[in-house]
Amino acid sequence: MSKTTYKRADRVADQIRMEVADILMRKIKDPRVRSVTVTDVELTADLRIAHIFVTTMEKDQVERDIFAGLSKASGFVRAELGRRLTLRYLPEVIFKKDVSGLRGDRVLQLLDGLHGDTEQGDAPAPSSTPDTTTPGS
């Protein structure tokens, strides 16, 4: 057996991510699910359940409508995956909201705030070191 850290579940999850993105873009007729992006797929180790993480720019009621449309389309998506993939068992498809982007944005805001404080705190430091290269000398 070869030593590999890239598990089969990871390879299958990546393939499912690409196929589901294509299915949502090209095959689904429901207008509610047109504005979604598949960001990640997490498969259980036994490949029985696929948690498909999606993100959308919509908010509140429109976002709820999108997830209602995705829930309704999950059977079709699973059947379409069955036609495209050669797996012994086709995983159950569960759509989930990807909140990692929102968390990432918040972290970036916090880091920018720290960076701004650091720049203000570091501003006097460069002027305290003597400038040995004087232009025009």
C-alpha positions in Angstrom: 0.0 0.0 0.0 1.5 3.4 -1.0 1.9 6.1 1.6 -0.4 8.9 0.5 -2.0 11.7 2.5 -4.5 12.4 -0.3 -7.4 10.1 0.7 -9.9 8.7 -1.8 -12.7 10.7 -0.1 -10.8 13.9 -0.9 -10.4 12.9 -4.6 -14.1 12.0 -4.9 -15.1 15.2 -3.1 -13.1 17.3 -5.5 -14.7 15.6 -8.5 -18.2 16.0 -6.9 -17.5 19.7 -6.4 -16.7 20.2 -10.1 -19.7 18.1 -11.3 -22.2 19.7 -8.9 -21.0 23.2 -10.0 -21.6 22.1 -13.7 -25.0 20.6 -12.9 -26.2 23.7 -11.1 -24.9 26.0 -13.9 -26.1 23.9 -16.9 -28.9 21.5 -15.9 -31.0 23.0 -13.1 -33.9 25.0 -14.5 -35.0 26.5 -11.2 -34.2 30.2 -11.4 -33.7 30.3 -7.6 -30.4 28.4 -7.8 -28.7 30.3 -10.6 -26.7 32.6 -8.4 -24.8 30.0 -6.3 -21.2 29.0 -6.2 -20.0 25.6 -5.0 -17.1 26.3 -2.7 -16.4 22.9 -1.1 -17.6 19.3 -0.6 -16.9 17.3 2.5 -17.5 13.6 2.2 -17.8 11.2 5.1 -15.0 8.6 5.1 -17.4 5.9 3.9 -18.5 8.1 1.0 -22.2 7.9 2.0 -22.9 11.6 2.7 -21.7 14.6 0.7 -22.0 18.0 2.4 -21.9 20.5 -0.4 -21.0 24.0 0.7 -22.4 26.8 -1.4 -22.2 30.6 -1.2 -24.4 33.3 -2.7 -24.4 37.1 -2.7 -28.1 37.2 -1.8 -29.4 37.9 1.7 -32.4 37.0 3.9 -35.5 35.8 2.1 -33.9 35.4 -1.3 -31.1 33.3 0.3 -33.7 31.1 2.0 -35.5 30.7 -1.4 -32.1 29.6 -2.9 -31.6 26.9 -0.3 -35.2 25.8 -0.6 -34.5 25.4 -4.4 -31.3 23.5 -3.7 -33.1 21.2 -1.3 -35.7 20.5 -3.8 -33.1 19.9 -6.5 -30.9 17.6 -4.4 -32.6 14.4 -5.8 -32.0 15.6 -9.3 -28.4 16.5 -8.5 -27.8 13.1 -7.0 -29.3 11.3 -10.0 -27.2 13.4 -12.3 -24.1 12.6 -10.3 -25.0 8.9 -10.7 -24.8 9.3 -14.4 -21.5 11.2 -14.4 -19.5 9.3 -11.7 -18.7 5.6 -11.4 -19.1 5.0 -7.7 -20.5 1.8 -6.0 -22.6 3.9 -3.7 -23.8 7.4 -4.6 -23.6 9.7 -1.6 -26.6 11.5 -0.2 -26.4 15.2 -1.2 -26.9 17.8 1.5 -26.5 21.5 0.7 -25.1 23.8 3.3 -24.3 27.5 3.5 -20.6 28.2 3.4 -19.8 30.8 6.0 -16.1 30.5 5.8 -16.0 33.5 3.4 -17.8 35.6 5.9 -15.4 34.5 8.6 -12.5 35.2 6.3 -13.8 38.7 5.6 -14.1 39.4 9.3 -10.6 38.2 10.0 -9.2 40.4 7.1 -11.1 43.4 8.6 -9.5 42.7 12.0 -6.1 42.3 10.5 -6.5 45.5 8.5 -7.5 47.3 11.7 -4.3 45.9 13.4 -2.2 46.9 10.4 -3.6 50.4 10.5 -2.8 50.6 14.3 0.7 49.3 13.6 1.4 51.8 10.9 0.4 54.7 13.2 2.5 53.3 16.0 5.5 52.7 13.7 5.3 56.2 12.0 7.8 57.9 14.4 10.4 55.1 14.2 11.7 55.8 10.6 12.2 59.5 11.4 14.4 58.6 14.4 17.0 56.9 12.3 19.4 59.2 10.6 19.1 59.5 6.8 22.6 58.9 5.4 21.6 59.3 1.7 20.8 63.0 1.2 19.6 63.9 -2.3 21.5 66.6 -4.0 24.8 66.2 -1.9 
